């Protein structure tokens, strides 16, 4: 079992969304894509934002997301930047 759960990760990602607004993440698939992308960045040499000692890149990415160190942006927000 994945700890934290997908539901917990979705709550963390959507925690800054105001009541009535569209959530940033609507599915587990979005969580999987975001963590996989971050894991590839770590493999490519980017510095982890949490303690990475003895952990695999995907575990690091999940922990970063859970602690709010990385953000998933909606398509609208990423298009504006």
C-alpha positions in Angstrom: 0.0 0.0 0.0 1.2 3.5 -0.8 1.7 5.8 2.1 0.4 8.5 2.0 -2.6 7.3 0.0 -3.7 8.9 -3.3 -6.6 10.5 -1.4 -4.3 12.1 1.1 -2.1 13.4 -1.7 -5.1 14.8 -3.6 -6.2 16.7 -0.4 -2.7 18.2 0.0 -2.6 19.3 -3.7 -6.1 20.8 -3.6 -5.7 22.4 -0.1 -5.2 25.9 -1.5 -8.3 25.7 -3.8 -11.1 28.0 -2.6 -14.5 26.5 -2.0 -16.4 26.2 -5.2 -13.4 26.4 -7.5 -12.3 23.6 -9.7 -9.7 21.3 -7.9 -6.2 21.2 -9.4 -6.2 17.4 -9.3 -9.3 15.3 -10.0 -7.8 11.8 -10.3 -5.1 9.5 -9.2 -3.7 9.6 -12.7 -2.7 13.3 -12.2 -0.8 12.3 -9.0 1.0 9.5 -10.8 2.0 11.8 -13.7 3.3 14.5 -11.4 5.3 12.2 -9.2 6.8 10.4 -12.1 7.8 13.7 -13.7 9.5 14.8 -10.5 11.2 11.4 -10.0 12.7 11.8 -13.6 13.9 15.2 -12.6 15.6 13.8 -9.5 17.2 11.0 -11.6 18.4 13.7 -14.1 20.3 15.4 -11.2 18.0 17.9 -9.6 18.4 18.2 -5.8 15.7 16.6 -3.7 13.8 19.0 -1.5 13.5 16.5 1.4 15.9 14.1 3.0 16.7 11.5 0.3 19.2 9.3 2.1 18.5 5.7 1.1 15.3 6.5 -0.7 14.3 5.9 -4.4 13.5 8.8 -6.6 9.7 8.0 -6.7 9.6 7.8 -2.9 11.3 11.2 -2.7 8.9 12.7 -5.2 5.8 11.4 -3.2 7.3 12.8 0.0 8.0 16.2 -1.6 4.4 16.3 -2.8 3.0 15.3 0.5 5.0 17.9 2.4 4.0 20.6 0.0 7.5 21.2 -1.3 6.3 20.9 -4.9 3.1 22.0 -6.5 0.9 20.6 -9.3 -0.3 23.5 -11.4 -3.6 23.4 -13.4 -3.3 23.7 -17.1 -4.7 27.3 -17.0 -2.1 28.4 -14.5 0.8 26.8 -16.4 -0.4 28.4 -19.7 -0.3 31.9 -18.0 3.3 31.5 -17.0 
